[in-house]
Amino acid sequence: MNHLAQTAAIDFFTVPTATFRVLFVFVVLSHERRRVLHFGVTEHPTQEWTMQQMRESFPWDEAPRYVLRDRDAIYGGDFADMTRDMGMEEVLTAARFPWQNPFAERLVGSIRRECLDHVIVWNERSLRRTLQSYFAYYRRSRTHLALGKDAPEPRAVEPPERGRVVAIPQVGGLHHRYQRQAA
């Protein structure tokens, strides 16, 4: 994609809680390095709440040129006006074609497979805490084939002279970061 550095994707997904409530998660993903720029959790998403999440995602005129999203009714006309005012052009996927927003859909699948399928979510606070932990792992430690097996925040290759390899637990022990540590 020619505009990789100028594109972000947004999407919603749902998470059931142990008390049978449904929470909605809104994510903003930069295409360039697969960075999660922002996420929000709510039990009752509205157009106003979603617009505020976008403002928080790009607070200092940092908005990308393009924002890729589906045609969910939650966005509404005011959302389109706001993104245009922020200098973004919306790229809408065709109805019921999630594969047209592949980076966001892949992120949601990774969140489910690598994190949420293995934890019990009690409420909004516990989901926020879990996602913060997962996104810290995702940003600093999780490798991506499209990034040459690097993480969104690039890591230096550590030579054997730096010591033995140790496992550092992340996301409550669900995942580990491996790095060299001097004896």
N, C-alpha and C positions, 0 to 999 in steps of 0.2 A: 504494500500500500504506500503510495507516494506521500500521503499526509499523516503518517504514523505519529510523528512528534506533535502534530496539531490536533489530535483526535482523542476524545474521551468517550467512554461508554457508560451508560447508567442503566440500572435495572433494580427491580424489586424481587424479593423472594420471601416466602413465609416460613415461620418456624413455630411448631406446636410446643406448648409448655407442658410440664408435668401436671398442671391443673386444668388442662384441656382448653387453654386460651390459645389464640393465634396471634403471633407477633409478626410484624412486617419489618423487613430490613431493606434499606435503600443503600446501594453501593455506587460509588463513582470510581472508575478505573481508567487510568491513563494508558493508552495503547503503547506508547513508546517503550517503557521499561516494565510494563505490567504492574505499575504501582497503584495500590489502593489509595486514592487521594482522600476519601471521606466515606464514612458510613453513618447511618442513623437507624435507630430502632424505635418503633412506636406500635401501640396496639390499634390506633385509629389514624391511619394516614389520610391526609386531606391534601388538596391542591396547595393550600397555604403552607402546610408543613413541608411538603416536597419542594416548594419554591425556596423556603428557608434553608433546606439542606443544600440546594444548589448554591445559594449565596455563601454559605459556610465553606463549600468546597473550593470556591474561587474568590477569596476575600479581597485581594489586592490587584485587580485587573489581570489576573493570571489565567483567565479563561482560555481554553483552547479554541481553535477556529471552528471545529466541528464537534458536535455531541451526537452520539449514536444512541437511539432508544427505540423501544417498541411503541405501539399505538395504544397503550393502556389509557383508559379514560381518566385516571387519576391526574394526569398531567394537565389536561384542559387547555383552553385558549390563553389564559393569563400566563401559564407556564411558557408557552411558545413566545409570547411577547417579552417576558423577562429574559429568556435566553438570547433573544435577538438584541435586546438592550445591553446585554453583557458582551455582545460582539460575537456570539456563537451562531452557527448555522446548524439547525437540527437536521439530522439524517434519520428518517423513519424507516423501520423495517416493514416489510409487508405483513399484513395480518396473519397471525398464526405461523410465522416462519422464524422461530427463535435462532436458527442457524445463521441468520443474517446479522446477528450480534454475537459473533463467536467468542470474543475475549470475555465479555461479561458472562455469557452462559457457561463458559469453561470455569471462570472464577467461582460462580455459584455452585457448580458441580464439585469443584475442589473443596470448597468450604463444607459442603455436606459430607463428602466421602472422607475427608481428612480430619474433620473436627466434629461437626454437629451429630453425625451418626454414632459418635462415641461418648457423648456427654448428655446429661439430663439438664434441660433448661427449666429453671424454676419460674423466672419472671424477667422483666426487661433488664433489671440490673445485672442478673447473672448472665444473660445473653450478651449484654454490652461488654462485660468483663471477659467472657470467653472469646468474643470476637476481637477485642483489643489484643489479647494474648496471641490469638491465631494470626492476626494481621502483622504483629511484630515479628513472628516467626516467618510469615510469608514474605515480608519485606527484606529481612536480613539474612535468612537462612535457607529458605526453600528454593531449590534450583528449578530452572525452567529451560527446557530444550531450546526454545526459540531465543533465549539469551545466552546461548553457548554454555549451558549448564551452570550459569551464574544466577545470583539472586537479583531482584530489582535494585537493591543497593549493592553495587559491585564489591566483591571480596578479593583480597589479595591471595595469591597462591602461596602457601606456607611451605618452605623447604624443610626437609627432614631434620636439619640441624636445629630447628626450633624446639624440638622435643617430641615426646610421644603424642599420639592422637588420643584425645579424651572426648567422651560424649557428654554434652551439656543438655540436660532435659529442657524441653520447651513445651508450651501449651499443656501444662500440667503433667508432663511426661508422655504425652501422646506422640511427640516428635522429639528429635534430638538434633543438635548442631554439633558437628565434629570439627575440632580444631586442635592444633598442636599446642602443647603446654610444656614449658621447661620443667625439668624435674626438680 
